[in-house]
Amino acid sequence: MTLLLGVAVPLAMLATTLGLAIAFGGPGTPAPMASVNNPFKTVDYSDLPPLARFSARDGKELAFRAYSPASNLVNGSVVLVHGSSASSSSMHVMAKAFSRAGYAVYALDIRGHGDSGPKGHIGYVGQLEDDLEDFVRSASLPKPATLAGFSSGGGFVLRIAGSDRQTLFQNYLLLSPFISQDAPTYRPNSGGWVSVGVPRIIALAALDAVGVRAFNNLPVTRFALNEEAKAFLTPAYSFALSVNFRPQRDYIANIRSVDRPCRLVADANDEVFFTERFAEVFRSAGKDVPVTLVPGVSHIQLTLAPQAIGAAIAAVQSMQPPRV
Protein backbone atom coordinates (compact mmCIF):
# COMPACT_ATOMS: atom_id res chain seq x y z
CA MET A 1 0.00 0.00 0.00
CA THR A 2 2.82 2.42 0.89
CA LEU A 3 4.51 1.68 -2.43
CA LEU A 4 1.29 2.32 -4.34
CA LEU A 5 0.80 5.61 -2.54
CA GLY A 6 4.41 6.55 -3.31
CA VAL A 7 3.70 6.09 -7.01
CA ALA A 8 0.21 7.55 -7.03
CA VAL A 9 1.10 10.87 -5.41
CA PRO A 10 3.75 11.90 -8.00
CA LEU A 11 1.47 10.75 -10.83
CA ALA A 12 -1.38 12.82 -9.44
CA MET A 13 0.92 15.83 -9.16
CA LEU A 14 2.10 15.32 -12.74
CA ALA A 15 -1.48 15.03 -14.00
CA THR A 16 -2.42 18.21 -12.13
CA THR A 17 0.57 20.09 -13.54
CA LEU A 18 -0.23 18.98 -17.10
CA GLY A 19 -3.88 19.84 -16.63
CA LEU A 20 -3.11 23.34 -15.39
CA ALA A 21 -0.64 23.93 -18.23
CA ILE A 22 -3.17 22.80 -20.81
CA ALA A 23 -6.03 24.79 -19.30
CA PHE A 24 -4.24 28.03 -18.48
CA GLY A 25 -0.95 27.95 -20.43
CA GLY A 26 -2.29 29.01 -23.81
CA PRO A 27 -1.20 32.00 -25.90
CA GLY A 28 -2.02 35.60 -25.14
CA THR A 29 -3.28 38.16 -27.64
CA PRO A 30 -0.39 40.22 -29.04
CA ALA A 31 -0.86 43.84 -30.05
CA PRO A 32 -1.36 44.26 -33.83
CA MET A 33 1.93 44.50 -35.70
CA ALA A 34 1.68 47.28 -38.27
CA SER A 35 4.68 46.18 -40.36
CA VAL A 36 2.93 42.88 -41.06
CA ASN A 37 -0.68 44.06 -41.32
CA ASN A 38 -0.30 47.25 -43.36
CA PRO A 39 1.81 46.43 -46.48
CA PHE A 40 -0.90 44.35 -48.16
CA LYS A 41 -3.32 47.29 -48.15
CA THR A 42 -1.53 48.72 -51.19
CA VAL A 43 -1.56 45.49 -53.24
CA ASP A 44 -3.70 45.46 -56.39
CA TYR A 45 -5.79 42.29 -56.28
CA SER A 46 -7.93 43.12 -59.31
CA ASP A 47 -6.18 40.39 -61.34
CA LEU A 48 -6.10 37.76 -58.60
CA PRO A 49 -6.81 34.35 -60.18
CA PRO A 50 -9.88 32.50 -58.90
CA LEU A 51 -9.43 29.67 -56.45
CA ALA A 52 -9.04 26.19 -57.89
CA ARG A 53 -9.34 22.94 -55.93
CA PHE A 54 -7.65 19.58 -55.61
CA SER A 55 -8.74 16.53 -53.65
CA ALA A 56 -6.63 15.49 -50.67
CA ARG A 57 -6.47 11.86 -49.59
CA ASP A 58 -9.03 12.44 -46.82
CA GLY A 59 -11.56 13.62 -49.41
CA LYS A 60 -11.29 17.32 -48.54
CA GLU A 61 -11.10 19.85 -51.37
CA LEU A 62 -8.14 22.18 -50.75
CA ALA A 63 -7.59 25.52 -52.48
CA PHE A 64 -4.85 27.02 -54.64
CA ARG A 65 -4.40 29.68 -57.32
CA ALA A 66 -2.75 29.01 -60.68
CA TYR A 67 -0.78 31.52 -62.78
CA SER A 68 0.09 30.57 -66.35
CA PRO A 69 3.55 31.42 -67.68
CA ALA A 70 3.54 34.65 -69.67
CA SER A 71 5.57 33.20 -72.54
CA ASN A 72 5.45 30.04 -74.66
CA LEU A 73 8.89 29.08 -73.35
CA VAL A 74 8.12 27.47 -69.98
CA ASN A 75 11.12 27.51 -67.62
CA GLY A 76 9.54 25.11 -65.14
CA SER A 77 7.16 25.63 -62.25
CA VAL A 78 7.16 27.29 -58.84
CA VAL A 79 4.85 26.28 -55.99
CA LEU A 80 4.51 29.08 -53.42
CA VAL A 81 3.78 28.50 -49.73
CA HIS A 82 2.55 31.53 -47.78
CA GLY A 83 3.63 32.59 -44.30
CA SER A 84 1.92 32.12 -40.94
CA SER A 85 -1.72 33.21 -40.71
CA ALA A 86 -1.82 34.07 -44.44
CA SER A 87 -3.22 32.53 -47.62
CA SER A 88 -2.42 32.19 -51.31
CA SER A 89 -3.42 35.80 -52.03
CA SER A 90 -0.48 37.06 -49.93
CA MET A 91 1.86 35.61 -52.59
CA HIS A 92 0.04 37.31 -55.49
CA VAL A 93 2.70 39.89 -56.33
CA MET A 94 5.49 37.31 -56.28
CA ALA A 95 3.41 34.78 -58.22
CA LYS A 96 2.79 37.29 -61.03
CA ALA A 97 6.50 38.06 -61.24
CA PHE A 98 7.45 34.38 -61.56
CA SER A 99 4.73 34.01 -64.19
CA ARG A 100 6.22 36.90 -66.20
CA ALA A 101 9.61 35.16 -65.92
CA GLY A 102 8.20 32.11 -67.71
CA TYR A 103 7.17 29.82 -64.85
CA ALA A 104 3.91 28.03 -64.22
CA VAL A 105 3.06 29.20 -60.70
CA TYR A 106 0.80 27.72 -58.05
CA ALA A 107 0.07 29.53 -54.79
CA LEU A 108 -1.39 27.23 -52.14
CA ASP A 109 -3.89 27.77 -49.36
CA ILE A 110 -2.20 25.45 -46.88
CA ARG A 111 -4.76 23.42 -44.90
CA GLY A 112 -5.90 25.48 -41.92
CA HIS A 113 -5.60 28.73 -43.93
CA GLY A 114 -7.61 30.64 -46.50
CA ASP A 115 -10.21 28.42 -48.19
CA SER A 116 -8.55 25.20 -47.03
CA GLY A 117 -10.31 25.40 -43.66
CA PRO A 118 -11.22 25.15 -40.88
CA LYS A 119 -8.80 27.94 -40.07
CA GLY A 120 -6.08 27.15 -37.58
CA HIS A 121 -6.65 23.39 -37.52
CA ILE A 122 -5.46 20.20 -39.19
CA GLY A 123 -6.29 16.57 -38.48
CA TYR A 124 -2.86 15.29 -37.48
CA VAL A 125 0.83 16.16 -37.57
CA GLY A 126 2.06 15.10 -40.99
CA GLN A 127 -1.16 15.97 -42.82
CA LEU A 128 0.44 18.97 -44.51
CA GLU A 129 3.05 16.73 -46.12
CA ASP A 130 0.29 14.38 -47.29
CA ASP A 131 -1.62 17.34 -48.74
CA LEU A 132 1.43 18.62 -50.60
CA GLU A 133 2.11 15.21 -52.10
CA ASP A 134 -1.55 14.96 -53.17
CA PHE A 135 -1.29 18.38 -54.83
CA VAL A 136 1.87 17.44 -56.74
CA ARG A 137 0.28 14.20 -57.93
CA SER A 138 -2.75 16.10 -59.21
CA ALA A 139 -0.99 19.07 -60.82
CA SER A 140 1.57 17.50 -63.20
CA LEU A 141 4.07 20.29 -62.49
CA PRO A 142 6.32 21.38 -65.38
CA LYS A 143 9.91 20.51 -64.51
CA PRO A 144 12.14 21.61 -63.00
CA ALA A 145 9.69 22.25 -60.17
CA THR A 146 10.68 24.50 -57.27
CA LEU A 147 8.97 24.58 -53.88
CA ALA A 148 9.31 28.06 -52.38
CA GLY A 149 8.05 29.21 -49.00
CA PHE A 150 8.01 32.44 -47.03
CA SER A 151 8.56 32.77 -43.26
CA SER A 152 6.71 29.87 -41.56
CA GLY A 153 6.01 28.60 -45.07
CA GLY A 154 9.77 28.65 -45.63
CA GLY A 155 10.16 26.53 -42.52
CA PHE A 156 7.65 24.05 -43.93
CA VAL A 157 9.55 24.01 -47.24
CA LEU A 158 12.71 23.17 -45.28
CA ARG A 159 10.78 20.37 -43.55
CA ILE A 160 9.95 18.91 -46.98
CA ALA A 161 13.44 19.50 -48.40
CA GLY A 162 14.98 17.45 -45.58
CA SER A 163 12.44 14.64 -45.66
CA ASP A 164 12.00 11.46 -47.65
CA ARG A 165 9.56 13.37 -49.89
CA GLN A 166 12.17 15.82 -51.11
CA THR A 167 12.13 14.12 -54.53
CA LEU A 168 8.69 15.68 -55.15
CA PHE A 169 10.58 18.80 -56.28
CA GLN A 170 13.85 19.42 -58.06
CA ASN A 171 14.72 22.65 -56.21
CA TYR A 172 13.91 24.48 -52.98
CA LEU A 173 13.77 28.20 -52.18
CA LEU A 174 13.57 29.49 -48.60
CA LEU A 175 12.35 33.07 -48.20
CA SER A 176 13.32 34.41 -44.77
CA PRO A 177 12.30 31.07 -43.25
CA PHE A 178 11.35 30.31 -39.67
CA ILE A 179 13.97 27.79 -38.53
CA SER A 180 13.32 27.18 -34.82
CA GLN A 181 12.73 29.00 -31.57
CA ASP A 182 16.11 27.54 -30.57
CA ALA A 183 17.96 28.79 -33.66
CA PRO A 184 20.22 31.89 -33.60
CA THR A 185 17.90 33.48 -36.17
CA TYR A 186 14.93 33.63 -33.78
CA ARG A 187 13.82 36.91 -32.24
CA PRO A 188 11.74 36.51 -29.05
CA ASN A 189 8.08 36.13 -30.05
CA SER A 190 9.20 36.65 -33.65
CA GLY A 191 9.66 40.34 -32.98
CA GLY A 192 6.13 40.69 -31.59
CA TRP A 193 4.35 38.83 -34.39
CA VAL A 194 3.33 35.85 -32.28
CA SER A 195 2.32 34.98 -28.72
CA VAL A 196 3.30 31.42 -27.85
CA GLY A 197 1.60 29.39 -25.13
CA VAL A 198 4.80 27.69 -24.00
CA PRO A 199 3.34 25.81 -20.96
CA ARG A 200 0.54 24.39 -23.11
CA ILE A 201 2.98 23.40 -25.87
CA ILE A 202 5.24 21.58 -23.40
CA ALA A 203 2.29 19.75 -21.85
CA LEU A 204 0.79 18.74 -25.20
CA ALA A 205 4.19 17.66 -26.54
CA ALA A 206 4.61 15.41 -23.49
CA LEU A 207 1.18 13.86 -24.06
CA ASP A 208 1.80 13.57 -27.80
CA ALA A 209 5.01 11.64 -27.11
CA VAL A 210 2.99 8.91 -25.35
CA GLY A 211 0.26 8.86 -27.97
CA VAL A 212 -2.31 11.10 -26.27
CA ARG A 213 -3.55 13.53 -28.91
CA ALA A 214 -7.01 14.43 -27.64
CA PHE A 215 -6.00 18.06 -27.00
CA ASN A 216 -3.98 18.71 -30.16
CA ASN A 217 -6.71 20.99 -31.51
CA LEU A 218 -6.17 23.53 -28.71
CA PRO A 219 -4.56 26.87 -29.74
CA VAL A 220 -0.89 27.32 -28.85
CA THR A 221 0.08 30.34 -30.96
CA ARG A 222 -1.78 33.57 -31.68
CA PHE A 223 -0.77 36.19 -34.24
CA ALA A 224 -0.55 39.99 -34.05
CA LEU A 225 -3.42 40.72 -36.44
CA ASN A 226 -5.59 43.79 -36.40
CA GLU A 227 -9.37 43.37 -36.20
CA GLU A 228 -9.83 43.80 -39.94
CA ALA A 229 -7.27 41.09 -40.75
CA LYS A 230 -8.72 38.63 -38.24
CA ALA A 231 -11.84 38.42 -40.39
CA PHE A 232 -10.06 36.73 -43.33
CA LEU A 233 -6.67 35.50 -42.03
CA THR A 234 -5.92 32.77 -39.47
CA PRO A 235 -5.66 34.30 -35.99
CA ALA A 236 -4.31 31.24 -34.12
CA TYR A 237 -2.79 27.79 -34.66
CA SER A 238 -3.69 24.54 -32.95
CA PHE A 239 -0.87 22.44 -31.51
CA ALA A 240 -1.02 20.07 -34.49
CA LEU A 241 -0.80 22.87 -37.08
CA SER A 242 1.91 24.71 -35.14
CA VAL A 243 4.07 21.58 -34.99
CA ASN A 244 3.51 20.68 -38.65
CA PHE A 245 3.91 24.07 -40.36
CA ARG A 246 7.62 24.41 -39.58
CA PRO A 247 10.87 22.43 -39.83
CA GLN A 248 11.40 19.27 -37.83
CA ARG A 249 12.19 19.85 -34.13
CA ASP A 250 15.83 18.82 -34.75
CA TYR A 251 16.36 21.56 -37.32
CA ILE A 252 20.08 20.78 -37.70
CA ALA A 253 19.29 17.19 -38.71
CA ASN A 254 16.54 18.54 -40.98
CA ILE A 255 19.06 20.80 -42.77
CA ARG A 256 21.66 18.02 -43.01
CA SER A 257 19.15 15.82 -44.81
CA VAL A 258 18.61 18.30 -47.66
CA ASP A 259 20.07 16.73 -50.82
CA ARG A 260 18.43 18.82 -53.53
CA PRO A 261 19.56 22.28 -54.72
CA CYS A 262 18.48 24.90 -52.19
CA ARG A 263 18.78 28.69 -51.98
CA LEU A 264 17.85 31.19 -49.27
CA VAL A 265 16.78 34.79 -49.88
CA ALA A 266 16.04 37.12 -46.95
CA ASP A 267 15.64 40.79 -46.21
CA ALA A 268 18.44 42.72 -44.54
CA ASN A 269 16.08 44.82 -42.36
CA ASP A 270 13.98 42.01 -40.92
CA GLU A 271 12.02 42.76 -37.75
CA VAL A 272 10.91 39.13 -37.25
CA PHE A 273 14.18 37.17 -37.59
CA PHE A 274 17.91 37.83 -37.31
CA THR A 275 18.48 37.27 -41.01
CA GLU A 276 22.22 37.97 -40.86
CA ARG A 277 22.54 34.66 -38.98
CA PHE A 278 21.00 32.39 -41.62
CA ALA A 279 24.34 31.58 -43.24
CA GLU A 280 25.78 30.63 -39.85
CA VAL A 281 22.89 28.22 -39.17
CA PHE A 282 23.34 26.36 -42.45
CA ARG A 283 27.14 26.28 -42.13
CA SER A 284 26.82 24.79 -38.65
CA ALA A 285 24.73 22.00 -40.17
CA GLY A 286 27.41 21.37 -42.82
CA LYS A 287 25.32 22.68 -45.72
CA ASP A 288 26.65 25.28 -48.13
CA VAL A 289 23.33 26.94 -48.99
CA PRO A 290 23.83 30.27 -50.80
CA VAL A 291 22.20 33.11 -48.84
CA THR A 292 21.18 36.43 -50.42
CA LEU A 293 20.27 39.36 -48.14
CA VAL A 294 18.31 42.08 -49.94
CA PRO A 295 19.18 45.54 -48.57
CA GLY A 296 16.54 48.08 -47.60
CA VAL A 297 13.73 45.52 -47.35
CA SER A 298 11.74 44.37 -44.29
CA HIS A 299 10.03 41.03 -43.60
CA ILE A 300 6.73 41.30 -45.49
CA GLN A 301 8.32 43.44 -48.22
CA LEU A 302 10.40 40.40 -49.17
CA THR A 303 7.30 39.15 -51.03
CA LEU A 304 6.30 42.57 -52.40
CA ALA A 305 9.36 44.73 -53.20
CA PRO A 306 10.64 44.45 -56.80
CA GLN A 307 14.29 44.07 -55.76
CA ALA A 308 13.41 41.25 -53.36
CA ILE A 309 11.26 39.44 -55.90
CA GLY A 310 14.03 39.86 -58.47
CA ALA A 311 16.45 38.19 -56.04
CA ALA A 312 14.01 35.29 -55.55
CA ILE A 313 13.66 34.77 -59.30
CA ALA A 314 17.43 34.92 -59.75
CA ALA A 315 17.84 32.30 -57.00
CA VAL A 316 15.48 29.91 -58.78
CA GLN A 317 17.17 30.54 -62.11
CA SER A 318 20.54 29.73 -60.54
CA MET A 319 19.26 26.23 -59.75
CA GLN A 320 18.04 25.57 -63.30
CA PRO A 321 19.99 23.03 -65.32
CA PRO A 322 21.76 24.56 -68.34
CA ARG A 323 19.73 24.48 -71.54
CA VAL A 324 21.11 22.11 -74.17
Steps between C-alpha positions, in 0.01 A plus 500: 500500500782742589669426168178564309451829680861594423429454130151646498589832662765603241272385217215707639730801528618449142142471374406818687799688359420389144135586547577850624747559216247387242214699651679824582829492305366606162609799291418860576374756250789706360453862399450542122829524313475778243800390291325170430139618474538819296711418188229292332258794501679643196497177295286497185291183511286583197675227297508237774429159342193315628545217745539152356470175696669164532391195696711396798516137608244558777247618241527870587519753217796733562555834327774650284545766232665433164697751290587405143846585367499823301703355213488184288844404631423339837800504736342260748262552789500666841269399785466780757427442869377803695608606848329453836136609523490586127360346182580466131400861428794626710734355234318670210766758416779242505292247306438751219871577479595132468228463237649789299839326528359195321397271786174321563415617852274352765427681826354270765250554778669268748244297698386706798530825299299691243240278331666178616324520837409475778742779581772421749443124506619181333417137571843372600869587491623394158178587317660800331761276339224265383309796355805628314568159350134475393526842334816406309341176381197690372676797339756343262750779571725609211859413587723610651255564783599725790329508839534848650374615838496823697555533877315210670430373149876505444539288811249252359690496169816416696307220673417354157849559358654295782246219492456182301256691276761745378496330158156656438689812387827562322587823685419683823486872580480629858378858540597634843398166652405424858762248614435439871441682825838354600685625191726810506268659243203515739389828654292460819134462400612552140546869567147535639322314220398202711399413856598144587330297772820330613354312804220358285744401224726318747205317655350399165840392366542275805157345443562471126821307569298227676227495238243724670376743236154590627601863564702565184227728365554754780661834397867545589597802289314823428601762244522880519213573261283807504122458520454543126756229419355254751188479285678331206839377630575227756526653848635194687652155446410175671782290644485263202522780241771684694716187515444410134540839329871534578825302475553184700579558870864397438553774243872422462421141399225635273752726321760222476249280320446748215646343184336709229613846381392762753530879521407750771393860439426733793460867574780693667264710718290219644304575817389137550827304466873566528557444130874570515532169688346273236834419338644405839211259568545314172880492532468351848291221348768437235291631210633760259168666414550833319337784696398832342409793728304772320587846637236754597219244525301385806329166569170527311659714227708196405190375314400842363806716420628472140865462604412218740285319246777542243742333743256210549465448125877515455541238775264261322669563167837419657372150579378434145695246298677653198297492180638263237 
